[in-house]
Amino acid sequence: MQLLLSSIRIAAATMLICVAGYATAVWAVARAIAPDTANGSLIIGESGAVIGSRQVAQAFTEPRYFWPRPSAVDYNGAGAGGSNKSPTSAGIADRGRAMAELYGATPDNPLPADLAAASGAGLDPHISEEGALYQAGRVATARGLERAQIEELVRKAAFSPGGFLSTDRIVNVLELNIALDAVN
């Protein structure tokens, strides 16, 4: 019996150290090094309310806003994941056609791939600069602004995630829409 109680105490101490202790240490280091990221990269509005996270896509459907990539999980952070469909799946092709129709794509003006395909997690907060510029006309018309003004806003918001190692530029959709609301 003594051996069993000793084993239980050692197991409990090990779990306490490995689970609670390690998690607390990682959290404390993260808070010290990158407090914004450790807290979920939240965007706080002027009223103090949380608008959203820089790391999780939100559904925007109004024409006056930029739209994110499609989501296989309906932008549900608790159910993040892809559709697990094969690239040859008819469902993938149907969704691509539906997105092209939604955006009004034509053979002369094809839809950028990231606006037709969901990301692996279904919650990617970024779209390509090309994808944002593709939507600039719709957003400008809906807001009564000049397309050039919207395109300039997109270019200012775009960045290269790989720094000088990458030529691809992306835009955070939520941050872009917040900047857009500040203009109009």
GROMACS elastic network, one bead per residue, 0.5 to 0.9 nm:
[ bonds ]
;  ai    aj funct       b0    kb
    1     4     6  0.51043   500
    1     5     6  0.63588   500
    1     6     6  0.86562   500
    2     5     6  0.52765   500
    2     6     6  0.62264   500
    2     7     6  0.86512   500
    3     6     6  0.51298   500
    3     7     6  0.61613   500
    3     8     6  0.86991   500
    4     7     6  0.50848   500
    4     8     6  0.62462   500
    4     9     6  0.86995   500
    5     8     6  0.50955   500
    5     9     6  0.61949   500
    5    10     6  0.86251   500
    6     9     6  0.51256   500
    6    10     6  0.61676   500
    6    11     6  0.85382   500
    7    10     6  0.51513   500
    7    11     6  0.60520   500
    7    12     6  0.85204   500
    8    11     6  0.50494   500
    8    12     6  0.60332   500
    8    13     6  0.85168   500
    9    12     6  0.50919   500
    9    13     6  0.60609   500
    9    14     6  0.84729   500
   10    13     6  0.50884   500
   10    14     6  0.59922   500
   10    15     6  0.85257   500
   11    14     6  0.50876   500
   11    15     6  0.61388   500
   11    16     6  0.85364   500
   12    15     6  0.51553   500
   12    16     6  0.60752   500
   12    17     6  0.86087   500
   13    16     6  0.50343   500
   13    17     6  0.61362   500
   13    18     6  0.84539   500
   14    17     6  0.51965   500
   14    18     6  0.58748   500
   14    19     6  0.81306   500
   15    18     6  0.50940   500
   15    19     6  0.54530   500
   15    20     6  0.74777   500
   15    21     6  0.87653   500
   16    19     6  0.54629   500
   16    20     6  0.52666   500
   16    21     6  0.63509   500
   16    22     6  0.87366   500
   17    20     6  0.58529   500
   17    22     6  0.64502   500
   18    21     6  0.57731   500
   18    22     6  0.53038   500
   18    23     6  0.77408   500
   19    22     6  0.56356   500
   19    23     6  0.59608   500
   19    24     6  0.84163   500
   20    23     6  0.52808   500
   20    24     6  0.59529   500
   20    25     6  0.84980   500
   21    24     6  0.52118   500
   21    25     6  0.61164   500
   21    26     6  0.86686   500
   22    25     6  0.50743   500
   22    26     6  0.61630   500
   22    27     6  0.85116   500
   23    26     6  0.52184   500
   23    27     6  0.60704   500
   23    28     6  0.85630   500
   24    27     6  0.50562   500
   24    28     6  0.60504   500
   24    29     6  0.86034   500
   25    28     6  0.51356   500
   25    29     6  0.61962   500
   25    30     6  0.85232   500
   26    29     6  0.52191   500
   26    30     6  0.60460   500
   26    31     6  0.85388   500
   27    30     6  0.50747   500
   27    31     6  0.60691   500
   27    32     6  0.86078   500
   27    38     6  0.71677   500
   28    31     6  0.51037   500
   28    32     6  0.62357   500
   28    33     6  0.86821   500
   28    38     6  0.89566   500
   29    32     6  0.50906   500
   29    33     6  0.60899   500
   29    34     6  0.82897   500
   30    33     6  0.51726   500
   30    34     6  0.55114   500
   30    35     6  0.64610   500
   30    37     6  0.78327   500
   30    38     6  0.56064   500
   31    34     6  0.55307   500
   31    36     6  0.77290   500
   31    37     6  0.80032   500
   31    38     6  0.55043   500
   31    39     6  0.77079   500
   32    35     6  0.60592   500
   32    38     6  0.88537   500
   33    38     6  0.87133   500
   34    37     6  0.55600   500
   34    38     6  0.61447   500
   34    39     6  0.87873   500
   35    38     6  0.50154   500
   35    39     6  0.62304   500
   35    40     6  0.88803   500
   35    41     6  0.85430   500
   36    39     6  0.53849   500
   36    40     6  0.67099   500
   36    41     6  0.51264   500
   36    42     6  0.72491   500
   37    40     6  0.52049   500
   37    42     6  0.80360   500
   38    41     6  0.71258   500
   39    42     6  0.68725   500
   40    53     6  0.64914   500
   40    54     6  0.80230   500
   40    55     6  0.75774   500
   41    52     6  0.84434   500
   41    53     6  0.53369   500
   41    54     6  0.54461   500
   41    55     6  0.65339   500
   42    50     6  0.66750   500
   42    51     6  0.74451   500
   42    52     6  0.57211   500
   42    54     6  0.62478   500
   42    55     6  0.83026   500
   43    49     6  0.86312   500
   43    50     6  0.59278   500
   43    51     6  0.55406   500
   43    52     6  0.54649   500
   43    53     6  0.57157   500
   43    54     6  0.68077   500
   43   175     6  0.85195   500
   44    47     6  0.79100   500
   44    48     6  0.57089   500
   44    49     6  0.56419   500
   44    51     6  0.56506   500
   44    52     6  0.75013   500
   44    53     6  0.89183   500
   45    48     6  0.52762   500
   45    49     6  0.54640   500
   45    50     6  0.61497   500
   45    51     6  0.59884   500
   46    49     6  0.74169   500
   47    50     6  0.87859   500
   48    51     6  0.89582   500
   50    53     6  0.81754   500
   51   174     6  0.88830   500
   52    55     6  0.86944   500
   52    56     6  0.76855   500
   52    57     6  0.85658   500
   52    58     6  0.78175   500
   52   174     6  0.77167   500
   53    56     6  0.55182   500
   53    57     6  0.77605   500
   53    58     6  0.87420   500
   53   125     6  0.86841   500
   53   174     6  0.81320   500
   54    57     6  0.77412   500
   54   125     6  0.67774   500
   54   172     6  0.72023   500
   54   173     6  0.87414   500
   54   174     6  0.70031   500
   54   175     6  0.73378   500
   55   123     6  0.80708   500
   55   124     6  0.72334   500
   55   125     6  0.57796   500
   55   126     6  0.85616   500
   55   172     6  0.86657   500
   56    75     6  0.81264   500
   56    77     6  0.73533   500
   56   123     6  0.53730   500
   56   124     6  0.61541   500
   56   125     6  0.51819   500
   56   126     6  0.89144   500
   56   174     6  0.89441   500
   57    68     6  0.68394   500
   57    69     6  0.82710   500
   57    71     6  0.86973   500
   57    75     6  0.64690   500
   57    77     6  0.87149   500
   57   122     6  0.81979   500
   57   124     6  0.54951   500
   57   126     6  0.75506   500
   57   172     6  0.86796   500
   57   173     6  0.75471   500
   57   174     6  0.73351   500
   58    67     6  0.87793   500
   58    68     6  0.73238   500
   58    75     6  0.60472   500
   58    76     6  0.87482   500
   58   123     6  0.77007   500
   58   125     6  0.73946   500
   58   173     6  0.83709   500
   58   174     6  0.72526   500
   59    67     6  0.72012   500
   59    68     6  0.68742   500
   59    69     6  0.89807   500
   59    70     6  0.86732   500
   59    71     6  0.86511   500
   59    74     6  0.78775   500
   59    75     6  0.64174   500
   60    63     6  0.85027   500
   60    65     6  0.65147   500
   60    66     6  0.69854   500
   60    67     6  0.53181   500
   60    68     6  0.70025   500
   60   174     6  0.89185   500
   61    64     6  0.84755   500
   61    65     6  0.72153   500
   61    66     6  0.82114   500
   61    67     6  0.64857   500
   62    65     6  0.57387   500
   62    66     6  0.82412   500
   62    67     6  0.82308   500
   62   142     6  0.88895   500
   63    66     6  0.74330   500
   63    67     6  0.83070   500
   63   138     6  0.63952   500
   63   139     6  0.59347   500
   63   141     6  0.86346   500
   63   142     6  0.60142   500
   63   143     6  0.86245   500
   64   138     6  0.72437   500
   64   140     6  0.73878   500
   64   141     6  0.79038   500
   64   143     6  0.57883   500
   64   177     6  0.89699   500
   65   135     6  0.88533   500
   65   138     6  0.86876   500
   65   139     6  0.59808   500
   65   142     6  0.85281   500
   65   143     6  0.89225   500
   65   173     6  0.88773   500
   65   176     6  0.88204   500
   65   177     6  0.60341   500
   65   180     6  0.79224   500
   65   181     6  0.88285   500
   66   132     6  0.68509   500
   66   135     6  0.65519   500
   66   136     6  0.78682   500
   66   138     6  0.87711   500
   66   139     6  0.68214   500
   66   173     6  0.64751   500
   66   174     6  0.83955   500
   66   176     6  0.76500   500
   66   177     6  0.64219   500
   67    70     6  0.85389   500
   67   115     6  0.84081   500
   67   127     6  0.87401   500
   67   132     6  0.82294   500
   67   135     6  0.79734   500
   67   173     6  0.70370   500
   68    71     6  0.84577   500
   68   114     6  0.89416   500
   68   115     6  0.72392   500
   68   123     6  0.89730   500
   68   124     6  0.79729   500
   68   125     6  0.68606   500
   68   126     6  0.69919   500
   68   127     6  0.63929   500
   68   132     6  0.89239   500
   68   172     6  0.87708   500
   68   173     6  0.61185   500
   68   174     6  0.85444   500
   69   114     6  0.61838   500
   69   115     6  0.50142   500
   69   116     6  0.70302   500
   69   117     6  0.67851   500
   69   118     6  0.57993   500
   69   119     6  0.71560   500
   69   122     6  0.81094   500
   69   123     6  0.81984   500
   69   124     6  0.71768   500
   69   125     6  0.79369   500
   69   126     6  0.77007   500
   69   127     6  0.65338   500
   70    73     6  0.89774   500
   70    74     6  0.80082   500
   70    75     6  0.85425   500
   70    99     6  0.83224   500
   70   114     6  0.83993   500
   70   115     6  0.67269   500
   70   116     6  0.67616   500
   70   117     6  0.62449   500
   70   119     6  0.75919   500
   70   122     6  0.72522   500
   70   123     6  0.86074   500
   71    74     6  0.51751   500
   71    75     6  0.57720   500
   71    76     6  0.86823   500
   71    81     6  0.88796   500
   71    82     6  0.79783   500
   71    83     6  0.87325   500
   71   117     6  0.82486   500
   71   118     6  0.51186   500
   71   119     6  0.69917   500
   71   121     6  0.81341   500
   71   123     6  0.63875   500
   71   124     6  0.83481   500
   72    75     6  0.76940   500
   72    80     6  0.83766   500
   72    81     6  0.71075   500
   72    82     6  0.56194   500
   72    83     6  0.53017   500
   72   118     6  0.61365   500
   72   119     6  0.79838   500
   72   120     6  0.85843   500
   72   121     6  0.80347   500
   72   122     6  0.52661   500
   72   123     6  0.85405   500
   73    76     6  0.57076   500
   73    77     6  0.81191   500
   73    79     6  0.62676   500
   73    80     6  0.61714   500
   73    81     6  0.65673   500
   73    82     6  0.71707   500
   73    83     6  0.76148   500
   73   121     6  0.82184   500
   73   122     6  0.58060   500
   73   123     6  0.79304   500
   74    77     6  0.88286   500
   74    79     6  0.87669   500
   74    80     6  0.89984   500
   74   122     6  0.76127   500
   74   123     6  0.85698   500
   75    78     6  0.89348   500
   75    79     6  0.83113   500
   75    80     6  0.77478   500
   75   122     6  0.66074   500
   75   123     6  0.58086   500
   76    79     6  0.54465   500
   76    80     6  0.63835   500
   76   122     6  0.83646   500
   76   123     6  0.77485   500
   77    80     6  0.53048   500
   77    81     6  0.89975   500
   77   122     6  0.86779   500
   77   123     6  0.71010   500
   79   121     6  0.89384   500
   79   122     6  0.89330   500
   80   120     6  0.87273   500
   80   121     6  0.52534   500
   80   122     6  0.60106   500
   80   123     6  0.67335   500
   81    84     6  0.81882   500
   81   119     6  0.85143   500
   81   120     6  0.62100   500
   81   122     6  0.55958   500
   81   123     6  0.80477   500
   82    85     6  0.80451   500
   82   118     6  0.73706   500
   82   119     6  0.68683   500
   82   121     6  0.52326   500
   82   122     6  0.56668   500
   83    86     6  0.87360   500
   83    92     6  0.89756   500
   83   118     6  0.82863   500
   83   120     6  0.80845   500
   83   121     6  0.88783   500
   83   122     6  0.82436   500
   84   120     6  0.89067   500
   85    88     6  0.80671   500
   85    89     6  0.61470   500
   85    91     6  0.77787   500
   85    92     6  0.71724   500
   86    89     6  0.50860   500
   86    90     6  0.88161   500
   86    92     6  0.77726   500
   87    90     6  0.85466   500
   87    92     6  0.66723   500
   87    93     6  0.82137   500
   88    91     6  0.86038   500
   88    92     6  0.73284   500
   88    93     6  0.76581   500
   89    92     6  0.53943   500
   89    93     6  0.66799   500
   89    94     6  0.87735   500
   90    93     6  0.50963   500
   90    94     6  0.60258   500
   90    95     6  0.85746   500
   91    94     6  0.50114   500
   91    95     6  0.61176   500
   91    96     6  0.85517   500
   92    95     6  0.51753   500
   92    96     6  0.62041   500
   92    97     6  0.87060   500
   92   117     6  0.80057   500
   93    96     6  0.50473   500
   93    97     6  0.62428   500
   93    98     6  0.86115   500
   94    97     6  0.51248   500
   94    98     6  0.61269   500
   94    99     6  0.86291   500
   95    99     6  0.61155   500
   95   100     6  0.85419   500
   95   116     6  0.72980   500
   95   117     6  0.79362   500
   96    99     6  0.51770   500
   96   100     6  0.61785   500
   96   101     6  0.86296   500
   96   113     6  0.87642   500
   96   115     6  0.86763   500
   96   117     6  0.66487   500
   97   100     6  0.50465   500
   97   101     6  0.61687   500
   97   102     6  0.85808   500
   97   116     6  0.79576   500
   98   101     6  0.50933   500
   98   102     6  0.61082   500
   98   103     6  0.86905   500
   98   116     6  0.83585   500
   99   103     6  0.61872   500
   99   104     6  0.84155   500
   99   105     6  0.85157   500
   99   111     6  0.83105   500
   99   115     6  0.73117   500
   99   116     6  0.54679   500
   99   117     6  0.85854   500
  100   103     6  0.52848   500
  100   104     6  0.59865   500
  100   105     6  0.50288   500
  100   106     6  0.79056   500
  100   110     6  0.78052   500
  100   111     6  0.60311   500
  100   115     6  0.84020   500
  100   116     6  0.68156   500
  101   105     6  0.61339   500
  101   106     6  0.85624   500
  102   105     6  0.78435   500
  103   111     6  0.74190   500
  103   115     6  0.88323   500
  103   134     6  0.88331   500
  103   135     6  0.79687   500
  103   138     6  0.89600   500
  104   109     6  0.86644   500
  104   110     6  0.88905   500
  104   111     6  0.83481   500
  105   108     6  0.80553   500
  105   109     6  0.56735   500
  105   110     6  0.51983   500
  105   111     6  0.54885   500
  106   110     6  0.54649   500
  106   111     6  0.78197   500
  107   110     6  0.55079   500
  107   111     6  0.89274   500
  109   134     6  0.89505   500
  110   113     6  0.87930   500
  111   114     6  0.83616   500
  111   115     6  0.67783   500
  111   116     6  0.70784   500
  111   131     6  0.78172   500
  111   134     6  0.76716   500
  112   115     6  0.57098   500
  112   116     6  0.70280   500
  112   128     6  0.83019   500
  112   130     6  0.69024   500
  112   131     6  0.56883   500
  112   134     6  0.77477   500
  113   116     6  0.52689   500
  113   117     6  0.62123   500
  113   131     6  0.81976   500
  114   117     6  0.53316   500
  114   118     6  0.72060   500
  114   119     6  0.79208   500
  114   127     6  0.65743   500
  114   128     6  0.69939   500
  114   131     6  0.69723   500
  115   118     6  0.77541   500
  115   127     6  0.74433   500
  115   128     6  0.85946   500
  115   131     6  0.63771   500
  118   121     6  0.80631   500
  118   122     6  0.57414   500
  118   123     6  0.83638   500
  118   124     6  0.83228   500
  119   123     6  0.68763   500
  119   124     6  0.60402   500
  120   123     6  0.80268   500
  120   124     6  0.80314   500
  121   124     6  0.67775   500
  123   126     6  0.89423   500
  124   127     6  0.78984   500
  125   171     6  0.83104   500
  125   172     6  0.56675   500
  125   173     6  0.60763   500
  125   174     6  0.72258   500
  126   170     6  0.61347   500
  126   171     6  0.52752   500
  126   173     6  0.57503   500
  126   174     6  0.84829   500
  127   130     6  0.80729   500
  127   131     6  0.60201   500
  127   132     6  0.67064   500
  127   169     6  0.88113   500
  127   170     6  0.55830   500
  127   171     6  0.54937   500
  127   172     6  0.66807   500
  127   173     6  0.68221   500
  128   132     6  0.63834   500
  128   133     6  0.86096   500
  128   158     6  0.82446   500
  128   168     6  0.75589   500
  128   169     6  0.60626   500
  128   171     6  0.60391   500
  128   172     6  0.88639   500
  129   132     6  0.50922   500
  129   133     6  0.61084   500
  129   134     6  0.84667   500
  129   154     6  0.70583   500
  129   155     6  0.73323   500
  129   157     6  0.87782   500
  129   158     6  0.61130   500
  129   159     6  0.84101   500
  129   168     6  0.80405   500
  129   169     6  0.55620   500
  129   171     6  0.58536   500
  130   133     6  0.50997   500
  130   134     6  0.60523   500
  130   135     6  0.88205   500
  130   169     6  0.82338   500
  130   170     6  0.82064   500
  131   134     6  0.50255   500
  131   135     6  0.66478   500
  131   136     6  0.89842   500
  131   170     6  0.87140   500
  131   171     6  0.88788   500
  132   135     6  0.52638   500
  132   136     6  0.64147   500
  132   151     6  0.83163   500
  132   154     6  0.66522   500
  132   170     6  0.85926   500
  132   171     6  0.73107   500
  132   173     6  0.83211   500
  133   137     6  0.79062   500
  133   150     6  0.82883   500
  133   151     6  0.60860   500
  133   154     6  0.68000   500
  133   155     6  0.84550   500
  134   137     6  0.71894   500
  134   138     6  0.85359   500
  135   138     6  0.55666   500
  135   139     6  0.63460   500
  135   140     6  0.86778   500
  136   139     6  0.51696   500
  136   140     6  0.59381   500
  136   141     6  0.85056   500
  136   147     6  0.61555   500
  136   148     6  0.84230   500
  136   150     6  0.58628   500
  136   151     6  0.61118   500
  136   154     6  0.82078   500
  137   140     6  0.51659   500
  137   141     6  0.61272   500
  137   142     6  0.85810   500
  137   146     6  0.84940   500
  137   147     6  0.56253   500
  137   148     6  0.89574   500
  137   150     6  0.80536   500
  137   151     6  0.86752   500
  138   141     6  0.52516   500
  138   142     6  0.61538   500
  138   143     6  0.86392   500
  138   147     6  0.86400   500
  139   142     6  0.51696   500
  139   143     6  0.61555   500
  139   144     6  0.84175   500
  139   145     6  0.82051   500
  139   147     6  0.80583   500
  139   150     6  0.75688   500
  140   143     6  0.52298   500
  140   144     6  0.57832   500
  140   146     6  0.57909   500
  140   147     6  0.51974   500
  140   148     6  0.85831   500
  140   149     6  0.80637   500
  140   150     6  0.62637   500
  141   144     6  0.51098   500
  141   145     6  0.64217   500
  141   146     6  0.77187   500
  141   147     6  0.77099   500
  142   145     6  0.79207   500
  143   146     6  0.88279   500
  143   184     6  0.72802   500
  145   148     6  0.85348   500
  145   149     6  0.69874   500
  145   150     6  0.74385   500
  145   184     6  0.83727   500
  146   149     6  0.53018   500
  146   150     6  0.67219   500
  146   151     6  0.88556   500
  147   150     6  0.51572   500
  147   151     6  0.61416   500
  147   152     6  0.86134   500
  148   152     6  0.61029   500
  148   153     6  0.86295   500
  149   152     6  0.51959   500
  149   153     6  0.63904   500
  149   154     6  0.88382   500
  150   153     6  0.50727   500
  150   154     6  0.63360   500
  150   155     6  0.87649   500
  150   180     6  0.80146   500
  151   154     6  0.50305   500
  151   155     6  0.62325   500
  151   156     6  0.86660   500
  152   155     6  0.50845   500
  152   156     6  0.62022   500
  152   157     6  0.86498   500
  153   156     6  0.51804   500
  153   157     6  0.62748   500
  153   158     6  0.87313   500
  153   176     6  0.77596   500
  153   179     6  0.78474   500
  153   180     6  0.76025   500
  154   157     6  0.51327   500
  154   158     6  0.61181   500
  154   171     6  0.73569   500
  154   176     6  0.70998   500
  155   158     6  0.52000   500
  155   159     6  0.83315   500
  155   171     6  0.86154   500
  156   159     6  0.81518   500
  157   170     6  0.83232   500
  157   171     6  0.59666   500
  157   172     6  0.75696   500
  157   175     6  0.79745   500
  157   176     6  0.64380   500
  157   179     6  0.86487   500
  158   169     6  0.57713   500
  158   170     6  0.52427   500
  158   172     6  0.77495   500
  158   176     6  0.89716   500
  159   162     6  0.88842   500
  159   163     6  0.79927   500
  159   168     6  0.82059   500
  159   169     6  0.50176   500
  159   170     6  0.55522   500
  159   171     6  0.66160   500
  160   163     6  0.51704   500
  160   164     6  0.74573   500
  160   165     6  0.83862   500
  160   166     6  0.60418   500
  160   167     6  0.65650   500
  160   168     6  0.59084   500
  160   170     6  0.62941   500
  160   171     6  0.89294   500
  161   164     6  0.88116   500
  161   165     6  0.87113   500
  161   166     6  0.70255   500
  161   168     6  0.78511   500
  161   169     6  0.70322   500
  161   170     6  0.72182   500
  162   165     6  0.52978   500
  162   167     6  0.81339   500
  162   168     6  0.83678   500
  163   166     6  0.58717   500
  163   167     6  0.82262   500
  164   167     6  0.73345   500
  166   169     6  0.77877   500
  171   174     6  0.88868   500
  171   175     6  0.81293   500
  171   176     6  0.71008   500
  172   175     6  0.54898   500
  172   176     6  0.60986   500
  172   177     6  0.86840   500
  173   176     6  0.50628   500
  173   177     6  0.61141   500
  173   178     6  0.86153   500
  174   177     6  0.51517   500
  174   178     6  0.62136   500
  174   179     6  0.86577   500
  175   178     6  0.50739   500
  175   179     6  0.62059   500
  175   180     6  0.85193   500
  176   179     6  0.50807   500
  176   180     6  0.60735   500
  176   181     6  0.86998   500
  177   181     6  0.61903   500
  177   182     6  0.86386   500
  178   181     6  0.51419   500
  178   182     6  0.63945   500
  178   183     6  0.89193   500
  179   182     6  0.50695   500
  179   183     6  0.65580   500
  179   184     6  0.89189   500
  180   183     6  0.52154   500
  180   184     6  0.63367   500
  181   184     6  0.51006   500
